[in-house]
Amino acid sequence: MVIQLLIGWLTSTLGLWLAANVVHGVRLRSFKDAAWAGALLAVLQWALSGPLFVLLGIGTLGIGFLLWFLTRWIVAAIVVLLASRLSNRLHVDSFVSALITAFVIAATGTVVRWLL
């Protein structure tokens, strides 16, 4: 569990830093801010992704479970927006920016896990 949280922190930090440099509407002042926001994001993803996925799956009358990949992506974007609202180090302007950021973080996580 601790290893997963640390890997989540690493991928969130790198993904947020990359997104802040590439995605319009995502701002971080420094890499240190990315590390703090990445830690917050990793904890929020660990704590909220499962319950939000189930809630959206039930709320869409099961369609969210059938289209699980889209539901996971939307949940990740919601968690990114929540982290943005809870932290003054990360600023995400819109849901579209959060969706793109969630994609960048997922892609970064795929590369990091492949390298590990």
N, C-alpha and C positions, 0 to 999 in steps of 0.2 A: 504494500500500500504506500509506503513512504517513497519507494523508488518510482512508482507511478506518478506520485505527486511531484517529485523532483523533475522527472521527464516532462510532465505537463507544464511545470514552471519554465523549464528551458525552452520548450517549443512555443509556449505563449509569449515569452520574452522576445525570442528571435522573430516570431511571426508578427508581433506588435511593432517591433522596431522596423521590420521590412515594410509592413503596411503603412506605417507613418511616413516612410520615405517614398512610397509608390502610390498609395490610395489618396485621392483628394477627399478631404473631410476628416482625416484621422491625424491627430497631432499629439506629439510627445516632445518635451523639451530636450531630453537627453536619454542616453542609454540607461542611466540609473533610474530614470522615471519608467522606462520600459521594463526594467527588472522588478520594480515595485508593482507596477500595473500587471505584469505577467504573473507575479505571485498571487495577487488578488484574483485575477482571471482563472488561474489554475484551481484555486480553492473554490471559487464559485462554480466552475465547470464540474468539479468533483462532487459538490454538494447539490447542485440544482439541475444538472443535465438529465439525469434519470427521471426525477419527478416531473419536470417540464415536458419531457418526451411522452410520458404516460398521459399527462393532462391534455396535451395536444392530440394525442392518439384517440383518447376517449372523446374529446371535444369535437373532433371531426368525424365521429361515428365510425371509427376504424380505418378511415382512409389514410390517416396519418401513420398508421402501422403498415399499411400496404406500401405507401410511399415513404418508407422509413428514412431513406437517404435525404430527401427534402426536409422531412421533419427534423432530423438531426441538424441539418444546416441552419434551419430557422431557429432552433433552440440555441445553437451556438451564437447566432447573431443577437438573440435576445440577451444572452449572458454577456456578450461584449458590450451591448448598450447599458446593461445594469452595472457592469464594472466601470464604464465611463461615467455614469451618474454617481457612483459611490466614491470615485477617486478624482482628485483635482489634478492628477498627473497625466491622465489620459482623457482626450476629448474626441468623441465621435459625433459628427454632425447629424447623420441621418441613418435610417434603417438600411438603406442601400449601401452606405459606407460600411455599416456593421456586417452586412452579408458578404461584401467583398473581403473585409478583414477576417471574417470567420473562415472564408475559403483560403486566404493566404496563411492563416495559422494552421489550418488542416494540412495544407500542402507542405508547410515547414515541418509539421509533426511527422508526416510521412517520410520526408527526407531524413530527419534526425533519427527516427526509429529504424530506418533502413541502414543508416550508417552505424548505429549501435548494434 
